Amino acid sequence: WQEAIEAMQIAQQKSRRQLHLLLLGDGPMYEKLKNVALPNVHVLGFQPNVRDYFMASDMGLLPSRFSGESFPLVLIECLLSGRPAIASDLGEIRNILTDPETGRQAGLIFSLKDGGIPVAELAELMSRCVRDGALYRELCDAVPLAGSRVDITRVARQYGEVYAEVISGRR
């Protein structure tokens, strides 16, 4: 969360726009920040309705260091809420955000630097989305397809098909 806050503050200066960062979830960083007043940073704690927050936002943000991000629920919720995201290039995140046929992306992806979040690069990506309306619309236009690929109904059906093939001996 600390890197996200720093990046948002830099992006706000670069874009000369008023940005807001909504931080959802609990844990050690929530406990550390819940009583700290930071301009335009809203530390909201655990929320059972994260899609409502994504729908009220312009983008999602997943600056993760966890290399095993195979099916990050926060990213899935973001896409299913109709919003693009900026996320670390870890695990399956690139595959989730990128259409394999067209290469169109439903978000922007950055790589970790020495295992950490590159705050300046993240800030630049955030700022680009604010300043470049065409880029933002392009990302938004790619969201429905990316969201359809991770919809739980479709994923469950695909798993069922694989299991049926294995059980029948066709695989």
N, C-alpha and C positions, 0 to 999 in steps of 0.2 A: 504494500500500500504506500510505503514511503516514496518509492520511485514513481508511482503513479501520481502522487501529489506533486512531487518536484516537476515531473514532465508537464502536468496540467498548468502549473504556474508559469513555466517557460513558454508553453504553447499559447497561453493567454497573452503574454507580452508580445510574442511574435505575430500573432494574428490580430492583435489590438481589438479583441472581442471578449466579452464577458463569458467565461466558461464556468461550468459547474461540474463537479465530480461527486457522484453518488457512490459511497462505499457500503456495500451490503455484505453481511456475514459476521461471524463472531470469531473468537479466538484471541490469541495474544495481541495482535495489532489492534483489534477492536478495543480491547481493554486499555491499551496504551493511549489510544486516540479519542475515546468516547467523550472525554471531558475537555478536550483541547479545542479551542476555537480557531479555526483556520478559514480565511476568506474563501468562499465558494466551494468549500469541501464539506460534504454532508455525510457524517459517519452515522449510518442508520442501523447498524447491527443486523441480526438475523431477520429476514423477512420471508414469510411463507409464499408471497405472491411476487416473485422476482420479475415475471413477465410484465406486470403492471409498470414496474420501474423502467424496464427496457422500452416499453411502448411510449413512455413519457420522455424518453431520452433520444438523442440522435444516433448514438453508437454504443456498442459494448466495448469493454476493455478487459483483456486477460493477459497481463504481464506476469507470466508464470515462469518459475525456475524448475518446475517438476518435469523431468525428462519423460516420464511415463504418461503424459497427457494423451490417453488413447481415445477417450470419448468425454471430454470436459463438459459437464452438464451446464455450466454457466454459458458456454459458447452455444450449445444446443438451444438453451432457453432464449438467448439473444436472437438467433436466426429464426426461431419459431415465433418470435415477437415481431419479426419483420425488420430487424435492424442489422446493419453490418457491424463488424468488429475490428479492432486492432489487437493482435495477439502475438505471443512469442512463437517462434518456429520450432515447436517441440512436438514429439509424439506424432499424433495424427492431425494436428491442427491445420497444417497446410492442406491435407487431403480433404478435410471437412470444409474449408473455405474456398477451395478451388474446384471448378467444374473440370473433370478429366477430359471431356470432349472439346471444350472451347478454350480452356485455360482462364476463363473469367473468374475473378475473385470477389467474394462477398465480404471482403475486408482486406486489411493490410497486415503484413507479417514482418516481424523483425527477428533477427538472430541475437542470441545472448552474446555478450562479450566477456570472456574469462569467467563464465558461469553467472554473470550478473546482468541486470536489466540496463541496457544503454540508454540512460535518461535523455540525453540530447537527441538521439535518434528517435526515441519514442515521442518526444516533444515535437520533433519535426513532422512526424507522421500525423500526429493530432492536429497540428497547425495546418498541414496541407489539406486535411479534410474540412477544416473550417474555411480556409481561403479559396479552395478550388471546388466550386459548385459542380462542375462537370465530373470531376473525380468522384465526389460524394454520390452523385446520381448514378454513376456507373456501378459503384459498389452496391448501392441500394437495389439497382436493377438485377443484380446477380443473387440477391438474398433469397427470393422465392425458390429457385432451383436448389440452392445449397440447403435451405431449410427442408425441402421435400426429401432430400437424400438422407436426412437424419431424423425424420419424423418417426416416432417410436412404433407406430402401426406398421410402417414399411420395414423398419429394421427387424421387428418381431416376425413379420411374414418371411423375410429373407432367411433369418435363423431357422425358422420352421422348415423351409424348403431344403436347407442344407442338412438338417437332422433327418428329414424324410429320405433324402438321397443316401445318406450314410446307412440308415437302418435298412433300406431296400437293397443295399449292395451296389447301387449305381455309382457310388463315389469311392 
